[in-house]
Amino acid sequence: MTDAPPIIQLDHVSKIYGGVRAVDDVSLSVAHGTFLAIIGPSGCGKSTTIRLINRLIEHDEGSIRISGEEIRSFREETLRRRMGYVIQSGGLFPHWTVERNIATVPVLLGWKPERIRDRVTELLALLQLDANRFRKAYPHRLSGGQQQRVGIARALAADPDVLLMDEPFSALDPITRNALQASLARIHKETGKTIVFVTHDMDEALRLATQVAVMDRGHIVQLGTPRELLHAPANDFVRGFLGAEDRGLRLLAIETAASRMRPVNGLAAETPAIAAGSDLRQALSEMLATGQHALRVEEAGRVVGELYLDDLVRL
């Protein structure tokens, strides 16, 4: 029995505008369940690449396949119903309620009203929005973060194979952005969805992605896990984009306290504590703020380990 094909496969794909190769000979394979972040400076081709995948624009060279089938073998609307799509502004219809916005694709697919209602309720819960409060609300009554949550719910409504996200959080304030990043990471863990996420923020990419593709001038210059990029950047461009002076802190940010803690060994009860799922950059910040060389690590209200400054330095 052969392995299933990648859910997304790009082979030598190019897009040319007026003689300029916005995307230049890109080959990329995305396995089921991957969270791929495509990152690079403005104009590098990352947003163009994601729009080629769902045929918002057509590629000029190469081939793009979804689950082994060439995307041009699908009708455009059929292809796009297999792919949820979230953009920076949310793109909600202002004259429709939250429920009607989320139901956009299920209505087109002819779902029964009770099935649509149940799906809307399920997705509002998944995005941590109270259904009684938000179901009948209109977009202008929502905050920017709430609108983006509804946009994600709409993209997930018909249970698509792939979720495409084009800089969805870049216009939000840091607190809202951090909360939505945490929600998206949870959704990926709970649903196992394949996600392709365009961003210009390296910290966001490293926090969320299982694979990161770094683009420059239409090319993918490195593809790897966050750890691989941080430990072995392919060239000076990647090294500079990672921020040479911040690499140590970014290494801390992809490890959790639970991954580096020691067994409980009697730290004093007044020693500050940190959640097991917190990253090591948060742990270092807490140590510096409190003047401590160690922290207790807690999970579900009980101490499960201890974390020491020496462990962070050795990492």
Buried (B, 14 or more C-beta within 10 A) or exposed (E): EEEEBBBBBBBEBBBBEEEEBBBBBBEBBBBBEBBBBBBBEEEBBBBBBBBBBBBBBEBBBBBBBBBEEEBBEBEEEEBBBBBBBBBBEBBBEEEBBBBBBBBBBBBEEEBEEEEBBEBBBBBBEBBEBEBEEBBEBBBEEBEBBBBBBBBBBBBBBBEBBBBBBBBBBEEBEEEBBBBBBBBBBEBBEEBEBBBBBBBBBBBBBBBBBBBBBBBBBBBBBBBBBBEBBBEEBBEEBBBEBBEEEEBBBBBBBBBBBBBBBBEEEEBEEEBBBBBBEBBBBBBBBBBEEEEBEBBBBBBEEEBBBBBBBEBBEEE
